[in-house]
Amino acid sequence: MTKKMVKGVLKTWKEDRGFGFIKPEDGGKDIFIHISALKGTSRRPITGDIIYYQIAKDNHGKYKAVNAQIEGVSVTEETAANDLDGGSPKKWLIAISIGVIIAIVAILMAYN
């Protein structure tokens, strides 16, 4: 992965699937971008947004955008954890643990 930030315009965005393509400012090939590359943005991307990103290769050798930011859109850690990634792993772990405890208590009460 390169550390250089590249600038481009979000050419297409499929909101229902969470991905799109960026047209690089330098006129190269379009770059795939997934919503996970935009961790921490305060809103979802829309077609026409200016995107700053780094380039990496995926598992199939294709280029993709990573560590991306939308020009003029704030970045917050709370947004990244809750909106883009489905919540923090700790919250999921707590919720599952409580569910397991409730199930165990219910089973123990049924046998007493």
Secondary structure as a PSIPRED ss2 file (coil, helix, strand):
# PSIPRED VFORMAT (PSIPRED V4.0)

   1 M C   1.000  0.000  0.000
   2 T C   1.000  0.000  0.000
   3 K C   1.000  0.000  0.000
   4 K C   1.000  0.000  0.000
   5 M C   1.000  0.000  0.000
   6 V E   0.000  0.000  1.000
   7 K E   0.000  0.000  1.000
   8 G E   0.000  0.000  1.000
   9 V E   0.000  0.000  1.000
  10 L E   0.000  0.000  1.000
  11 K E   0.000  0.000  1.000
  12 T E   0.000  0.000  1.000
  13 W E   0.000  0.000  1.000
  14 K E   0.000  0.000  1.000
  15 E C   1.000  0.000  0.000
  16 D C   1.000  0.000  0.000
  17 R C   1.000  0.000  0.000
  18 G C   1.000  0.000  0.000
  19 F E   0.000  0.000  1.000
  20 G E   0.000  0.000  1.000
  21 F E   0.000  0.000  1.000
  22 I E   0.000  0.000  1.000
  23 K E   0.000  0.000  1.000
  24 P E   0.000  0.000  1.000
  25 E C   1.000  0.000  0.000
  26 D C   1.000  0.000  0.000
  27 G C   1.000  0.000  0.000
  28 G C   1.000  0.000  0.000
  29 K C   1.000  0.000  0.000
  30 D C   1.000  0.000  0.000
  31 I E   0.000  0.000  1.000
  32 F E   0.000  0.000  1.000
  33 I E   0.000  0.000  1.000
  34 H E   0.000  0.000  1.000
  35 I H   0.000  1.000  0.000
  36 S H   0.000  1.000  0.000
  37 A H   0.000  1.000  0.000
  38 L H   0.000  1.000  0.000
  39 K C   1.000  0.000  0.000
  40 G C   1.000  0.000  0.000
  41 T E   0.000  0.000  1.000
  42 S C   1.000  0.000  0.000
  43 R C   1.000  0.000  0.000
  44 R C   1.000  0.000  0.000
  45 P C   1.000  0.000  0.000
  46 I C   1.000  0.000  0.000
  47 T C   1.000  0.000  0.000
  48 G C   1.000  0.000  0.000
  49 D C   1.000  0.000  0.000
  50 I E   0.000  0.000  1.000
  51 I E   0.000  0.000  1.000
  52 Y E   0.000  0.000  1.000
  53 Y E   0.000  0.000  1.000
  54 Q E   0.000  0.000  1.000
  55 I E   0.000  0.000  1.000
  56 A E   0.000  0.000  1.000
  57 K E   0.000  0.000  1.000
  58 D C   1.000  0.000  0.000
  59 N C   1.000  0.000  0.000
  60 H C   1.000  0.000  0.000
  61 G C   1.000  0.000  0.000
  62 K C   1.000  0.000  0.000
  63 Y E   0.000  0.000  1.000
  64 K E   0.000  0.000  1.000
  65 A E   0.000  0.000  1.000
  66 V E   0.000  0.000  1.000
  67 N E   0.000  0.000  1.000
  68 A E   0.000  0.000  1.000
  69 Q E   0.000  0.000  1.000
  70 I E   0.000  0.000  1.000
  71 E C   1.000  0.000  0.000
  72 G C   1.000  0.000  0.000
  73 V C   1.000  0.000  0.000
  74 S C   1.000  0.000  0.000
  75 V E   0.000  0.000  1.000
  76 T C   1.000  0.000  0.000
  77 E H   0.000  1.000  0.000
  78 E H   0.000  1.000  0.000
  79 T H   0.000  1.000  0.000
  80 A H   0.000  1.000  0.000
  81 A H   0.000  1.000  0.000
  82 N H   0.000  1.000  0.000
  83 D H   0.000  1.000  0.000
  84 L H   0.000  1.000  0.000
  85 D C   1.000  0.000  0.000
  86 G C   1.000  0.000  0.000
  87 G C   1.000  0.000  0.000
  88 S C   1.000  0.000  0.000
  89 P H   0.000  1.000  0.000
  90 K H   0.000  1.000  0.000
  91 K H   0.000  1.000  0.000
  92 W H   0.000  1.000  0.000
  93 L H   0.000  1.000  0.000
  94 I H   0.000  1.000  0.000
  95 A H   0.000  1.000  0.000
  96 I H   0.000  1.000  0.000
  97 S H   0.000  1.000  0.000
  98 I H   0.000  1.000  0.000
  99 G H   0.000  1.000  0.000
 100 V H   0.000  1.000  0.000
 101 I H   0.000  1.000  0.000
 102 I H   0.000  1.000  0.000
 103 A H   0.000  1.000  0.000
 104 I H   0.000  1.000  0.000
 105 V H   0.000  1.000  0.000
 106 A H   0.000  1.000  0.000
 107 I H   0.000  1.000  0.000
 108 L H   0.000  1.000  0.000
 109 M H   0.000  1.000  0.000
 110 A H   0.000  1.000  0.000
 111 Y C   1.000  0.000  0.000
 112 N C   1.000  0.000  0.000
